[in-house]
């Protein structure tokens, strides 16, 4: 009896970490379910300098919190001149569900592309400054090492935005601020 229970527990843990397309949400987001720990897994951009090792948009997510006014608060960290810097930023809610604005070096629109609330969320940042457009997609996970099915899904989302696989970077093992995580 005990081996059978262990087998069923093991199978349920494995199935909980696989991508279930029926649980993917692409609109009418429940922002309360978005709140919590989210760790950076991958990023992609049409401008690799922005997400490269010293890029200004290369951030490592720690936490996302839905605020009472509907805005989203992100706790992130990044390297600045060799030091780990932790920043809290607020993306202001717009009239559209899952869409936010952020005031950073120009006009920024932050959109939730899709999520399953339990394992992953994908954000799309559209940045415009001095007539130049930058698109960044970020894959965050409740755990930092997501199974390959989630990475494959992220790759296909990037392609929908015109960003090829050569512009995707894996961040799971590149977080130089890991010693600052709580």
Buried (B, 14 or more C-beta within 10 A) or exposed (E): EEEEEEEEEEEEEEEEBEBEEEEBBEEEBEBEBBBEBBBBBBBBBBBBEBBBEEBBBBBBBBBBBBBEEEBBBBBBBBBEEEEBEEEEBBBBBBEEBBBBBBEBEBEBBBBBBBBBBEBBBBBBBBBEEEEEEBBBBBBBBBBBEBBEBBBEBBBEBBEEBEBEEEBBBEBBEEBEBEEEBE
